[in-house]
């Protein structure tokens, strides 16, 4: 991983596209504060942790996290990508 990626990984999750203050606060409450924390867990892993911690995340947040890690708008995810993310929750 290059130094640019390391800098991004240390950035707060609020810096990711699609994630606003409420999403960032929910993630922080679950111990997911940086882009690197989110990347390490993946969107599905973070979603499962949020549920385990008692939060009630929406599927839109799942899609927002996944797309944000790719630098994409969540609305660009196609149905196959959304289905794969949903299936990953069952792993």
MOPAC internal coordinates of N, CA, C and O (Angstrom, degrees):
PM7 1SCF
backbone

  N    0.0000 0     0.00 0     0.00 0    0    0    0
  C    1.4507 1     0.00 0     0.00 0    1    0    0
  C    1.5222 1   108.01 1     0.00 0    2    1    0
  O    1.2310 1   120.22 1   -51.26 1    3    2    1
  N    1.3160 1   117.18 1   128.74 1    3    2    1
  C    1.4499 1   121.25 1  -179.49 1    5    3    2
  C    1.5117 1   111.77 1   -75.59 1    6    5    3
  O    1.2310 1   121.19 1   -10.41 1    7    6    5
  N    1.3342 1   115.33 1   169.59 1    7    6    5
  C    1.4624 1   119.10 1  -177.17 1    9    7    6
  C    1.5260 1   111.98 1   -64.76 1   10    9    7
  O    1.2310 1   120.01 1   148.76 1   11   10    9
  N    1.3427 1   117.59 1   -31.24 1   11   10    9
  C    1.4655 1   120.08 1   176.90 1   13   11   10
  C    1.5121 1   111.85 1   -62.47 1   14   13   11
  O    1.2310 1   120.56 1   137.83 1   15   14   13
  N    1.3326 1   116.54 1   -42.17 1   15   14   13
  C    1.4656 1   120.72 1   178.37 1   17   15   14
  C    1.5191 1   110.44 1   -65.60 1   18   17   15
  O    1.2310 1   120.41 1   142.12 1   19   18   17
  N    1.3356 1   116.83 1   -37.88 1   19   18   17
  C    1.4640 1   120.23 1   179.20 1   21   19   18
  C    1.5256 1   110.34 1   -63.94 1   22   21   19
  O    1.2310 1   120.33 1   140.63 1   23   22   21
  N    1.3302 1   116.98 1   -39.37 1   23   22   21
  C    1.4650 1   120.08 1   177.89 1   25   23   22
  C    1.5186 1   110.66 1   -63.61 1   26   25   23
  O    1.2310 1   120.38 1   136.86 1   27   26   25
  N    1.3168 1   116.87 1   -43.14 1   27   26   25
  C    1.4645 1   120.73 1   178.47 1   29   27   26
  C    1.5208 1   109.96 1   -62.82 1   30   29   27
  O    1.2310 1   120.04 1   136.50 1   31   30   29
  N    1.3305 1   117.52 1   -43.50 1   31   30   29
  C    1.4618 1   120.58 1  -178.69 1   33   31   30
  C    1.5251 1   112.31 1   -61.93 1   34   33   31
  O    1.2310 1   119.79 1   152.41 1   35   34   33
  N    1.3250 1   118.01 1   -27.59 1   35   34   33
  C    1.4670 1   120.62 1   179.12 1   37   35   34
  C    1.5266 1   112.32 1   -83.26 1   38   37   35
  O    1.2310 1   120.25 1   168.59 1   39   38   37
  N    1.3160 1   117.13 1   -11.41 1   39   38   37
  C    1.4691 1   121.02 1  -179.92 1   41   39   38
  C    1.5283 1   109.99 1   -69.99 1   42   41   39
  O    1.2310 1   120.95 1   -28.75 1   43   42   41
  N    1.3067 1   115.78 1   151.25 1   43   42   41
  C    1.4566 1   120.23 1   176.88 1   45   43   42
  C    1.5200 1   111.38 1   -66.86 1   46   45   43
  O    1.2310 1   120.64 1   -29.09 1   47   46   45
  N    1.3312 1   116.38 1   150.91 1   47   46   45
  C    1.4680 1   119.83 1  -178.65 1   49   47   46
  C    1.5257 1   112.20 1   -60.79 1   50   49   47
  O    1.2310 1   120.16 1   156.24 1   51   50   49
  N    1.3218 1   117.30 1   -23.76 1   51   50   49
  C    1.4676 1   120.02 1   178.70 1   53   51   50
  C    1.5282 1   111.94 1   -62.83 1   54   53   51
  O    1.2310 1   120.13 1   164.01 1   55   54   53
  N    1.3328 1   117.35 1   -15.99 1   55   54   53
  C    1.4642 1   121.51 1   179.37 1   57   55   54
  C    1.5263 1   112.13 1   -79.02 1   58   57   55
  O    1.2310 1   120.41 1   164.51 1   59   58   57
  N    1.3341 1   116.83 1   -15.49 1   59   58   57
  C    1.4617 1   119.86 1  -179.95 1   61   59   58
  C    1.5191 1   110.58 1   -74.62 1   62   61   59
  O    1.2310 1   121.66 1   -35.03 1   63   62   61
  N    1.2979 1   114.43 1   144.97 1   63   62   61
  C    1.4571 1   120.81 1   173.55 1   65   63   62
  C    1.5259 1   108.11 1   -58.46 1   66   65   63
  O    1.2310 1   119.55 1   -37.12 1   67   66   65
  N    1.2806 1   118.46 1   142.88 1   67   66   65
  C    1.4673 1   126.58 1   175.90 1   69   67   66
  C    1.5244 1   114.52 1    85.79 1   70   69   67
  O    1.2310 1   119.09 1   162.40 1   71   70   69
  N    1.3240 1   119.35 1   -17.60 1   71   70   69
  C    1.4660 1   120.54 1  -174.48 1   73   71   70
  C    1.5246 1   110.03 1  -104.97 1   74   73   71
  O    1.2310 1   121.27 1   -65.31 1   75   74   73
  N    1.3155 1   115.17 1   114.69 1   75   74   73
  C    1.4514 1   120.73 1   178.99 1   77   75   74
  C    1.5201 1   111.53 1   -95.66 1   78   77   75
  O    1.2310 1   120.55 1     8.40 1   79   78   77
  N    1.3213 1   116.55 1  -171.60 1   79   78   77
  C    1.4647 1   121.48 1  -176.63 1   81   79   78
  C    1.5307 1   113.92 1   -59.39 1   82   81   79
  O    1.2310 1   119.88 1   139.27 1   83   82   81
  N    1.3246 1   117.84 1   -40.73 1   83   82   81
  C    1.4760 1   119.62 1  -179.29 1   85   83   82
  C    1.5211 1   111.21 1   -66.53 1   86   85   83
  O    1.2310 1   120.42 1   137.13 1   87   86   85
  N    1.3197 1   116.81 1   -42.87 1   87   86   85
  C    1.4661 1   120.21 1   178.59 1   89   87   86
  C    1.5224 1   110.22 1   -64.98 1   90   89   87
  O    1.2310 1   120.56 1   136.95 1   91   90   89
  N    1.3310 1   116.54 1   -43.05 1   91   90   89
  C    1.4626 1   120.73 1   179.75 1   93   91   90
  C    1.5273 1   110.82 1   -62.47 1   94   93   91
  O    1.2310 1   120.22 1   140.21 1   95   94   93
  N    1.3354 1   117.18 1   -39.79 1   95   94   93
  C    1.4669 1   120.71 1   179.05 1   97   95   94
  C    1.5238 1   110.84 1   -66.43 1   98   97   95
  O    1.2310 1   120.30 1   138.64 1   99   98   97
  N    1.3256 1   117.03 1   -41.36 1   99   98   97
  C    1.4592 1   120.87 1   178.28 1  101   99   98
  C    1.5311 1   110.03 1   -61.71 1  102  101   99
  O    1.2310 1   120.81 1   135.88 1  103  102  101
  N    1.3261 1   116.05 1   -44.12 1  103  102  101
  C    1.4627 1   120.25 1   178.93 1  105  103  102
  C    1.5289 1   110.96 1   -64.90 1  106  105  103
  O    1.2310 1   120.21 1   137.68 1  107  106  105
  N    1.3306 1   117.21 1   -42.32 1  107  106  105
  C    1.4667 1   120.82 1   179.55 1  109  107  106
  C    1.5233 1   111.11 1   -61.38 1  110  109  107
  O    1.2310 1   120.31 1   141.20 1  111  110  109
  N    1.3226 1   117.02 1   -38.80 1  111  110  109
  C    1.4659 1   120.66 1   177.80 1  113  111  110
  C    1.5241 1   111.63 1   -61.58 1  114  113  111
  O    1.2310 1   120.83 1   155.27 1  115  114  113
  N    1.3326 1   116.02 1   -24.73 1  115  114  113
  C    1.4687 1   121.29 1   178.75 1  117  115  114
  C    1.5295 1   111.41 1   -96.68 1  118  117  115
  O    1.2310 1   120.48 1  -170.60 1  119  118  117
  N    1.3398 1   116.70 1     9.40 1  119  118  117
  C    1.4614 1   120.44 1   177.44 1  121  119  118
  C    1.5189 1   114.45 1    82.56 1  122  121  119
  O    1.2310 1   120.48 1  -164.54 1  123  122  121
  N    1.3221 1   116.68 1    15.46 1  123  122  121
  C    1.4677 1   121.88 1   179.89 1  125  123  122
  C    1.5222 1   106.43 1  -109.62 1  126  125  123
  O    1.2310 1   120.70 1   -84.70 1  127  126  125
  N    1.3202 1   116.27 1    95.30 1  127  126  125
  C    1.4595 1   120.42 1  -172.68 1  129  127  126
  C    1.5169 1   114.25 1  -108.67 1  130  129  127
  O    1.2310 1   120.01 1   153.09 1  131  130  129
  N    1.3257 1   117.58 1   -26.91 1  131  130  129
  C    1.4613 1   120.05 1  -176.17 1  133  131  130
  C    1.5241 1   111.09 1  -116.30 1  134  133  131
  O    1.2310 1   121.48 1   -16.35 1  135  134  133
  N    1.3164 1   114.77 1   163.65 1  135  134  133
  C    1.4625 1   120.41 1   175.33 1  137  135  134
  C    1.5274 1   109.22 1   -58.49 1  138  137  135
  O    1.2310 1   120.58 1   141.02 1  139  138  137
  N    1.3259 1   116.49 1   -38.98 1  139  138  137
  C    1.4642 1   120.40 1   178.18 1  141  139  138
  C    1.5191 1   112.60 1   -62.54 1  142  141  139
  O    1.2310 1   120.36 1   140.13 1  143  142  141
  N    1.3354 1   116.92 1   -39.87 1  143  142  141
  C    1.4709 1   120.47 1   176.42 1  145  143  142
  C    1.5256 1   110.04 1   -59.55 1  146  145  143
  O    1.2310 1   120.98 1   134.21 1  147  146  145
  N    1.3242 1   115.73 1   -45.79 1  147  146  145
  C    1.4640 1   120.66 1  -178.68 1  149  147  146
  C    1.5200 1   110.59 1   -67.44 1  150  149  147
  O    1.2310 1   120.31 1   137.38 1  151  150  149
  N    1.3190 1   117.01 1   -42.62 1  151  150  149
  C    1.4598 1   120.89 1   179.86 1  153  151  150
  C    1.5327 1   110.47 1   -61.62 1  154  153  151
  O    1.2310 1   120.38 1   139.94 1  155  154  153
  N    1.3336 1   116.88 1   -40.06 1  155  154  153
  C    1.4701 1   120.92 1  -178.81 1  157  155  154
  C    1.5274 1   111.76 1   -63.14 1  158  157  155
  O    1.2310 1   120.43 1   141.44 1  159  158  157
  N    1.3184 1   116.79 1   -38.56 1  159  158  157
  C    1.4675 1   121.19 1  -179.81 1  161  159  158
  C    1.5209 1   112.39 1   -83.82 1  162  161  159
  O    1.2310 1   120.83 1   150.19 1  163  162  161
  N    1.3188 1   116.01 1   -29.81 1  163  162  161
  C    1.4552 1   120.76 1  -171.05 1  165  163  162
  C    1.5175 1   109.18 1    78.08 1  166  165  163
  O    1.2310 1   121.06 1   -17.39 1  167  166  165
  N    1.3092 1   115.58 1   162.61 1  167  166  165
  C    1.4670 1   120.11 1  -177.48 1  169  167  166
  C    1.5222 1   111.74 1   -61.41 1  170  169  167
  O    1.2310 1   120.23 1   136.00 1  171  170  169
  N    1.3341 1   117.17 1   -44.00 1  171  170  169
  C    1.4710 1   120.17 1  -178.86 1  173  171  170
  C    1.5236 1   110.94 1   -66.66 1  174  173  171
  O    1.2310 1   120.05 1   138.95 1  175  174  173
  N    1.3149 1   117.52 1   -41.05 1  175  174  173
  C    1.4619 1   120.83 1   178.48 1  177  175  174
  C    1.5155 1   111.81 1   -63.95 1  178  177  175
  O    1.2310 1   120.56 1   138.84 1  179  178  177
  N    1.3220 1   116.54 1   -41.16 1  179  178  177
  C    1.4633 1   120.64 1   177.53 1  181  179  178
  C    1.5247 1   110.56 1   -65.19 1  182  181  179
  O    1.2310 1   120.42 1   138.78 1  183  182  181
  N    1.3232 1   116.80 1   -41.22 1  183  182  181
  C    1.4636 1   121.77 1   178.47 1  185  183  182
  C    1.5279 1   110.15 1   -60.77 1  186  185  183
  O    1.2310 1   120.46 1   134.90 1  187  186  185
  N    1.3407 1   116.72 1   -45.10 1  187  186  185
  C    1.4742 1   120.51 1   178.30 1  189  187  186
  C    1.5226 1   110.82 1   -62.75 1  190  189  187
  O    1.2310 1   120.20 1   139.33 1  191  190  189
  N    1.3352 1   117.22 1   -40.67 1  191  190  189
  C    1.4649 1   119.90 1   178.85 1  193  191  190
  C    1.5220 1   110.36 1   -63.71 1  194  193  191
  O    1.2310 1   120.14 1   137.35 1  195  194  193
  N    1.3191 1   117.33 1   -42.65 1  195  194  193
  C    1.4635 1   120.14 1   178.35 1  197  195  194
  C    1.5232 1   110.89 1   -57.81 1  198  197  195
  O    1.2310 1   120.53 1   133.83 1  199  198  197
  N    1.3249 1   116.59 1   -46.17 1  199  198  197
  C    1.4732 1   119.79 1   178.77 1  201  199  198
  C    1.5232 1   110.64 1   -63.36 1  202  201  199
  O    1.2310 1   119.88 1   137.96 1  203  202  201
  N    1.3331 1   117.84 1   -42.04 1  203  202  201
  C    1.4586 1   121.77 1   179.52 1  205  203  202
  C    1.5327 1   110.57 1   -60.26 1  206  205  203
  O    1.2310 1   120.80 1   144.27 1  207  206  205
  N    1.3339 1   116.07 1   -35.73 1  207  206  205
  C    1.4650 1   121.13 1  -178.55 1  209  207  206
  C    1.5350 1   112.06 1   -80.32 1  210  209  207
  O    1.2310 1   120.08 1   179.56 1  211  210  209
  N    1.3351 1   117.44 1    -0.44 1  211  210  209
  C    1.4565 1   120.58 1   176.41 1  213  211  210
  C    1.5150 1   115.17 1    97.88 1  214  213  211
  O    1.2310 1   120.20 1   179.82 1  215  214  213
  N    1.3125 1   117.23 1    -0.18 1  215  214  213
  C    1.4693 1   120.23 1   177.21 1  217  215  214
  C    1.5290 1   109.00 1   -76.18 1  218  217  215
  O    1.2310 1   121.09 1   -15.34 1  219  218  217
  N    1.2911 1   115.53 1   164.66 1  219  218  217
  C    1.4653 1   121.44 1   178.56 1  221  219  218
  C    1.5320 1   108.89 1  -122.84 1  222  221  219
  O    1.2310 1   120.65 1  -109.01 1  223  222  221
  N    1.3360 1   116.36 1    70.99 1  223  222  221
  C    1.4705 1   118.85 1  -178.45 1  225  223  222
  C    1.5256 1   111.41 1   -69.94 1  226  225  223
  O    1.2310 1   121.14 1   -31.20 1  227  226  225
  N    1.3119 1   115.42 1   148.80 1  227  226  225
  C    1.4661 1   120.85 1   178.10 1  229  227  226
  C    1.5250 1   109.89 1   -91.30 1  230  229  227
  O    1.2310 1   121.48 1   -16.20 1  231  230  229
  N    1.3311 1   114.78 1   163.80 1  231  230  229
  C    1.4703 1   119.19 1   174.48 1  233  231  230
  C    1.5269 1   109.83 1   -61.29 1  234  233  231
  O    1.2310 1   120.22 1   147.75 1  235  234  233
  N    1.3277 1   117.19 1   -32.25 1  235  234  233
  C    1.4664 1   119.28 1   178.07 1  237  235  234
  C    1.5225 1   111.04 1   -60.04 1  238  237  235
  O    1.2310 1   120.01 1   143.50 1  239  238  237
  N    1.3330 1   117.59 1   -36.50 1  239  238  237
  C    1.4603 1   119.87 1   177.62 1  241  239  238
  C    1.5234 1   110.10 1   -66.80 1  242  241  239
  O    1.2310 1   120.34 1   139.27 1  243  242  241
  N    1.3143 1   116.96 1   -40.73 1  243  242  241
  C    1.4697 1   120.40 1   176.20 1  245  243  242
  C    1.5230 1   109.67 1   -56.25 1  246  245  243
  O    1.2310 1   120.77 1   130.89 1  247  246  245
  N    1.3120 1   116.12 1   -49.11 1  247  246  245
  C    1.4631 1   120.69 1  -179.44 1  249  247  246
  C    1.5289 1   111.06 1   -65.80 1  250  249  247
  O    1.2310 1   120.34 1   141.31 1  251  250  249
  N    1.3315 1   116.96 1   -38.69 1  251  250  249
  C    1.4649 1   121.13 1   179.86 1  253  251  250
  C    1.5230 1   111.17 1   -63.53 1  254  253  251
  O    1.2310 1   120.50 1   137.96 1  255  254  253
  N    1.3328 1   116.64 1   -42.04 1  255  254  253
  C    1.4650 1   119.58 1   179.04 1  257  255  254
  C    1.5239 1   110.99 1   -65.25 1  258  257  255
  O    1.2310 1   120.59 1   133.18 1  259  258  257
  N    1.3225 1   116.47 1   -46.82 1  259  258  257
  C    1.4677 1   120.40 1  -178.30 1  261  259  258
  C    1.5239 1   110.95 1   -61.48 1  262  261  259
  O    1.2310 1   120.65 1   131.96 1  263  262  261
  N    1.3154 1   116.36 1   -48.04 1  263  262  261
  C    1.4627 1   119.83 1  -179.52 1  265  263  262
  C    1.5252 1   111.04 1   -67.93 1  266  265  263
  O    1.2310 1   120.33 1   141.44 1  267  266  265
  N    1.3256 1   116.98 1   -38.56 1  267  266  265
  C    1.4592 1   120.74 1   179.25 1  269  267  266
  C    1.5153 1   112.39 1   -59.91 1  270  269  267
  O    1.2310 1   120.40 1   140.26 1  271  270  269
  N    1.3208 1   116.84 1   -39.74 1  271  270  269
  C    1.4660 1   120.28 1   177.56 1  273  271  270
  C    1.5248 1   111.78 1   -64.53 1  274  273  271
  O    1.2310 1   120.75 1   158.90 1  275  274  273
  N    1.3213 1   116.16 1   -21.10 1  275  274  273
  C    1.4693 1   121.26 1   177.78 1  277  275  274
  C    1.5296 1   112.04 1   -98.37 1  278  277  275
  O    1.2310 1   120.51 1   179.76 1  279  278  277
  N    1.3326 1   116.63 1    -0.24 1  279  278  277
  C    1.4547 1   120.39 1  -178.22 1  281  279  278
  C    1.5152 1   113.51 1    73.17 1  282  281  279
  O    1.2310 1   120.87 1  -154.17 1  283  282  281
  N    1.3320 1   115.95 1    25.83 1  283  282  281
  C    1.4665 1   121.98 1  -176.49 1  285  283  282
  C    1.5179 1   111.17 1  -113.70 1  286  285  283
  O    1.2310 1   121.04 1   -22.70 1  287  286  285
  N    1.3116 1   115.62 1   157.30 1  287  286  285
  C    1.4551 1   121.66 1   170.28 1  289  287  286
  C    1.5319 1   107.27 1   -74.06 1  290  289  287
  O    1.2310 1   120.18 1   -42.59 1  291  290  289
  N    1.3143 1   117.26 1   137.41 1  291  290  289
  C    1.4691 1   119.92 1  -176.26 1  293  291  290
  C    1.5258 1   112.31 1   -62.17 1  294  293  291
  O    1.2310 1   120.39 1   154.38 1  295  294  293
  N    1.3183 1   116.86 1   -25.62 1  295  294  293
  C    1.4667 1   120.15 1  -179.19 1  297  295  294
  C    1.5247 1   112.91 1   -72.11 1  298  297  295
  O    1.2310 1   120.24 1   171.14 1  299  298  297
  N    1.3384 1   117.14 1    -8.86 1  299  298  297
  C    1.4690 1   119.81 1   177.99 1  301  299  298
  C    1.5216 1   112.40 1   -87.83 1  302  301  299
  O    1.2310 1   120.03 1   173.42 1  303  302  301
  N    1.3350 1   117.55 1    -6.58 1  303  302  301
  C    1.4684 1   119.41 1   177.19 1  305  303  302
  C    1.5237 1   108.95 1   -67.98 1  306  305  303
  O    1.2310 1   120.71 1   -47.22 1  307  306  305
  N    1.3165 1   116.24 1   132.78 1  307  306  305
  C    1.4626 1   118.59 1   177.92 1  309  307  306
  C    1.5311 1   109.84 1   -87.28 1  310  309  307
  O    1.2310 1   120.88 1    -6.80 1  311  310  309
  N    1.3137 1   115.91 1   173.20 1  311  310  309
  C    1.4710 1   120.51 1  -175.94 1  313  311  310
  C    1.5260 1   112.09 1   -61.62 1  314  313  311
  O    1.2310 1   119.76 1   145.23 1  315  314  313
  N    1.3202 1   118.06 1   -34.77 1  315  314  313
  C    1.4677 1   120.79 1   178.76 1  317  315  314
  C    1.5270 1   110.81 1   -65.54 1  318  317  315
  O    1.2310 1   120.19 1   139.25 1  319  318  317
  N    1.3340 1   117.23 1   -40.75 1  319  318  317
  C    1.4645 1   120.66 1   178.08 1  321  319  318
  C    1.5284 1   110.58 1   -66.02 1  322  321  319
  O    1.2310 1   120.49 1   138.34 1  323  322  321
  N    1.3198 1   116.67 1   -41.66 1  323  322  321
  C    1.4639 1   120.39 1   178.60 1  325  323  322
  C    1.5255 1   110.65 1   -64.32 1  326  325  323
  O    1.2310 1   120.54 1   139.20 1  327  326  325
  N    1.3246 1   116.58 1   -40.80 1  327  326  325
  C    1.4680 1   120.43 1   178.74 1  329  327  326
  C    1.5233 1   110.79 1   -64.88 1  330  329  327
  O    1.2310 1   120.22 1   139.96 1  331  330  329
  N    1.3239 1   117.19 1   -40.04 1  331  330  329
  C    1.4680 1   120.75 1   178.99 1  333  331  330
  C    1.5261 1   110.73 1   -64.28 1  334  333  331
  O    1.2310 1   120.28 1   141.13 1  335  334  333
  N    1.3156 1   117.07 1   -38.87 1  335  334  333
  C    1.4632 1   120.20 1   177.01 1  337  335  334
  C    1.5235 1   110.64 1   -65.53 1  338  337  335
  O    1.2310 1   120.42 1   138.19 1  339  338  337
  N    1.3182 1   116.80 1   -41.81 1  339  338  337
  C    1.4658 1   120.39 1   177.13 1  341  339  338
  C    1.5121 1   111.38 1   -62.01 1  342  341  339
  O    1.2310 1   120.36 1   138.77 1  343  342  341
  N    1.3233 1   116.92 1   -41.23 1  343  342  341
  C    1.4650 1   121.04 1   178.71 1  345  343  342
  C    1.5239 1   110.93 1   -66.19 1  346  345  343
  O    1.2310 1   120.42 1   145.92 1  347  346  345
  N    1.3317 1   116.81 1   -34.08 1  347  346  345
  C    1.4670 1   120.41 1   179.66 1  349  347  346
  C    1.5256 1   111.45 1   -65.12 1  350  349  347
  O    1.2310 1   120.24 1   156.57 1  351  350  349
  N    1.3290 1   117.15 1   -23.43 1  351  350  349
  C    1.4669 1   119.98 1   177.47 1  353  351  350
  C    1.5242 1   111.37 1   -68.70 1  354  353  351
  O    1.2310 1   120.54 1   158.14 1  355  354  353
  N    1.3080 1   116.57 1   -21.86 1  355  354  353
  C    1.4621 1   121.43 1  -177.64 1  357  355  354
  C    1.5242 1   112.76 1   -86.94 1  358  357  355
  O    1.2310 1   120.37 1   167.38 1  359  358  357
  N    1.3386 1   116.91 1   -12.62 1  359  358  357
  C    1.4758 1   120.41 1  -179.18 1  361  359  358
  C    1.5091 1   111.81 1   -67.74 1  362  361  359
  O    1.2310 1   120.10 1   180.00 1  363  362  361

